[in-house]
Amino acid sequence: MSPSSHYVTCAGREIHYVEWGGGPATVVAWHGLARTGRDMDELAEHLAGRYRVICPDTVGRGLSQWSPDPHNEYTLAFYARIAADLFDALGIESAHWVGTSMGGAIGTVCAAGIAQPRMKGRIRSLVLNDNAPKLAQPALERIKAYAGNPPSFASVTELEAFFRTVYKPYGWLSDAQWRRLAETSTRRLPDGRVTPHYDPSMVRQFTDHPDDYALWEHYDRIDIPVLCLRGAESDLVERETTEEMLRRGPGSRGLARVVEVPGCGHAPALNVPEQLDLVGGFIDGCEHAARAAA
């Protein structure tokens, strides 16, 4: 099933998204910090036979507009505002949410409804792909170091080699998947060299708003089913944090589940059958339970 590419204005910025499939229920699949919505291709294709799947590029990433106001707009609160406008523009009353890393944090903020009240009650279930309400500081420093200073290369082949190194913790990807990741993550500079397809200023989220990812207040408000996938070798999400997630918020209400994904660090690529079946099965279960209760 082939996707379609679209653009929509959200919070005053042009946002690009890819849409897959169709059906009465919607899944929003949101990518990680320095990535694009095309990272969700395998998951979207897996779900497209029974769901409408929306995969946005966050402002400052991929084909979405870069922010002219990095200090105020590269924040979780502004991303949640974009999500609310996206839901309204696409006529999405509610959706299941799958978020990798930053995408999971945006989903947490949306589901809590504190920073963006328009999203309260519109997230039906939440998959946090190697994301948690507390992140390990050394890993954050590592991410800041590489994301804020993206390298440039003479060729796409060299850029792909860089991606294969820096994203090795994603786990297994086929050669074709690595090539697609590179080709959908590349922009050419004025001097003809190529570099990752994002605004380096997006890293100001960490320097200007150092507590933006401290989300226990938001997580504790969540009252929907939550599946947390932790890369077994993740340096960003610590096992002690996922254990606390099972004691707090949705975990304290029996709504949270944590699964460790072997062979991955930060973050599982959601591209192999075991991971796709895990996420798809969780969403299907939530959807069926909601229909039975209706």
C-alpha positions in Angstrom: 0.0 0.0 0.0 1.5 3.3 -1.1 1.6 6.4 1.1 0.6 9.9 0.1 2.5 13.1 0.9 0.8 16.2 2.2 1.4 19.7 3.7 -0.8 21.5 6.3 -0.4 24.7 8.4 -0.2 24.0 12.1 0.5 26.7 14.7 1.5 29.0 11.8 4.1 26.6 10.4 3.9 24.4 7.3 4.0 20.8 8.5 4.7 17.8 6.2 3.1 14.5 6.8 2.8 11.1 5.1 -0.6 9.3 5.2 -1.1 5.6 4.9 -4.1 3.3 4.6 -7.5 4.0 5.9 -10.2 2.8 8.3 -12.4 4.2 11.1 -9.5 4.4 13.6 -6.3 6.5 13.3 -2.8 5.9 14.4 -0.4 8.9 14.7 3.3 7.7 14.5 5.7 10.4 15.6 9.5 10.2 15.0 12.5 10.9 17.2 14.5 14.0 17.8 16.7 14.4 14.7 14.7 12.1 12.5 11.7 12.3 10.1 8.3 10.7 9.7 9.7 8.3 7.1 11.3 6.3 10.0 7.8 5.0 10.5 7.4 3.5 7.0 7.5 -0.2 8.1 5.1 0.4 11.0 2.7 2.4 8.9 2.7 -0.2 6.2 2.1 -2.9 8.8 -0.9 -1.1 10.2 -2.3 0.5 7.0 -4.6 -2.4 6.2 -6.8 -1.6 9.2 -5.9 2.0 10.3 -5.4 5.4 8.9 -1.8 6.2 9.8 -0.4 9.7 10.0 3.4 10.2 10.1 4.4 13.9 10.5 7.7 15.6 10.2 8.2 17.8 13.3 8.8 21.5 12.7 12.5 21.9 11.9 12.8 18.3 10.5 12.4 16.6 7.2 10.2 18.6 4.8 8.5 20.6 7.5 9.2 24.3 7.9 12.1 25.4 10.1 11.1 27.6 13.0 12.0 31.3 12.8 11.7 31.4 16.6 13.9 28.4 17.9 13.8 29.5 21.6 10.0 29.3 21.8 9.0 26.8 19.2 11.5 23.9 19.6 9.7 22.8 22.8 7.4 20.0 23.7 4.6 22.5 24.4 4.8 23.9 20.9 5.0 20.5 19.4 1.8 19.6 21.3 0.2 22.7 19.9 1.2 21.5 16.4 -0.3 18.1 17.2 -3.6 19.7 18.3 -3.8 21.7 15.1 -2.9 18.6 13.0 -5.7 16.6 14.6 -8.2 19.5 13.9 -7.0 20.0 10.4 -7.2 16.3 9.5 -10.5 15.8 11.3 -9.0 13.4 13.8 -11.3 13.2 16.9 -9.0 10.8 18.7 -6.1 8.5 17.8 -3.7 5.8 19.0 -0.2 7.4 19.4 3.2 5.7 18.7 6.2 7.9 19.5 9.9 7.2 19.2 12.0 9.1 21.8 10.9 12.7 21.3 7.7 11.5 19.6 6.9 9.6 22.8 7.5 12.7 24.9 5.2 14.7 22.7 2.5 12.0 23.1 2.9 12.0 26.8 2.4 15.8 26.9 -0.6 15.5 24.6 -2.2 12.7 26.6 -1.8 14.5 29.9 -3.5 17.7 28.5 -1.6 20.1 30.9 0.4 22.0 28.3 -2.2 21.6 25.5 -5.7 21.2 27.0 -7.2 20.7 23.5 -5.5 17.3 23.4 -6.9 15.9 26.6 -9.0 12.8 25.9 -7.9 12.6 22.3 -5.1 10.0 22.7 -6.6 6.6 23.0 -3.4 4.6 23.7 0.2 5.5 23.9 3.3 3.6 22.8 6.6 5.0 24.1 9.4 3.7 22.0 12.5 4.1 24.3 11.1 7.1 26.0 10.2 7.7 29.6 9.3 10.6 32.0 12.9 10.7 33.1 15.9 10.4 30.8 19.5 9.6 31.7 21.6 12.8 31.7 24.8 11.3 30.2 22.8 10.1 27.2 21.2 13.5 26.8 24.6 15.1 26.7 25.6 12.6 24.0 22.6 13.5 21.9 23.2 17.2 22.3 26.8 16.7 21.2 26.0 15.0 17.9 22.6 16.6 17.1 23.7 20.2 17.6 26.7 19.9 15.3 25.6 17.7 12.3 28.5 16.8 10.0 28.6 17.3 6.3 29.9 15.0 3.6 30.7 15.1 -0.1 28.4 12.3 -1.0 25.2 10.6 0.2 27.1 7.3 0.4 29.4 8.9 3.1 26.3 10.3 4.9 24.8 6.8 4.9 27.9 5.4 6.5 27.7 8.0 9.2 24.0 7.1 9.8 24.9 3.4 10.0 27.4 4.3 12.8 25.4 6.8 14.8 22.2 4.8 14.6 23.6 1.4 15.1 21.6 1.2 18.4 18.4 1.0 16.3 19.2 -2.7 15.8 19.0 -4.6 12.5 18.1 -2.8 9.3 18.4 -4.2 5.8 20.7 -2.5 3.3 17.6 -1.1 1.6 16.3 0.3 4.8 19.6 2.0 5.6 19.6 3.5 2.1 16.0 4.8 2.5 16.9 6.2 5.9 19.8 8.1 4.3 17.9 9.3 1.3 14.9 10.6 3.4 17.3 12.3 5.9 19.5 14.2 3.5 19.6 17.9 2.6 22.2 19.6 0.4 24.1 22.6 1.6 25.0 25.6 -0.5 28.5 24.3 -1.1 27.1 21.1 -2.5 27.9 18.9 0.5 25.1 16.9 2.2 24.0 16.8 5.9 21.2 15.4 8.0 17.8 16.9 7.1 17.0 19.0 10.2 17.6 22.4 11.7 20.6 22.3 14.1 18.9 24.9 16.2 16.4 22.3 17.4 19.0 21.3 19.9 18.3 24.5 21.7 15.4 22.7 23.4 18.0 21.2 25.7 20.0 24.3 26.3 17.2 26.8 26.6 14.7 24.5 28.3 16.8 21.9 30.2 13.9 20.5 32.1 11.6 20.1 29.1 11.9 16.3 29.2 11.2 16.0 32.9 7.7 14.6 32.5 6.6 12.8 35.7 3.9 15.5 36.3 2.4 14.7 32.8 2.9 10.9 33.1 1.1 10.8 36.4 -2.0 12.4 34.8 -2.3 9.7 32.1 -5.2 7.3 32.4 -5.0 5.4 29.1 -3.1 2.2 28.2 0.6 2.7 27.8 3.2 0.4 26.3 6.8 1.3 26.9 9.4 -0.4 24.7 12.8 -0.1 26.2 15.8 -1.0 24.1 17.6 -3.6 26.2 20.9 -1.7 25.7 19.4 1.8 25.9 21.5 4.4 27.6 18.7 6.9 27.6 15.9 5.0 29.4 17.1 3.3 32.5 15.6 0.2 33.8 14.9 1.8 37.2 12.8 4.4 35.4 10.6 1.9 33.7 10.1 0.1 37.0 8.9 3.4 38.5 6.6 3.8 35.5 4.9 0.6 36.5 4.3 2.1 40.0 3.1 5.6 39.0 0.5 7.1 36.8 -1.1 4.6 34.4 1.1 1.9 35.9 -0.5 2.4 39.3 -3.9 1.8 37.6 -2.8 -1.3 35.8 -2.7 0.4 32.5 1.1 0.4 31.8 3.3 -2.4 30.4 7.0 -2.4 29.8 8.7 -4.7 27.2 12.5 -4.8 26.8 13.5 -5.2 23.1 16.7 -7.3 22.7 19.4 -6.3 20.3 18.6 -2.6 20.4 19.7 0.5 22.3 18.2 3.9 21.6 15.8 3.3 19.9 14.3 0.2 18.4 13.7 0.9 14.7 10.2 -0.7 14.6 11.0 -2.4 11.4 11.2 -6.1 12.1 8.2 -8.6 12.6 8.6 -9.0 16.3 8.5 -5.3 17.0 5.7 -4.6 14.5 3.6 -7.4 15.9 4.2 -6.1 19.4 3.0 -2.6 18.6 0.3 -3.7 16.3 -1.1 -6.2 18.8 -1.1 -3.6 21.5 -3.0 -1.1 19.4 -5.4 -3.8 18.2 -6.1 -4.8 21.7 -6.9 -1.3 22.8 -9.1 -0.7 19.8 -11.1 -3.9 20.4 -11.5 -3.1 24.1 -12.8 0.3 23.2 -15.3 -1.1 20.7 -16.5 -3.7 23.2 -17.1 -1.0 25.8 -19.0 1.3 23.4 
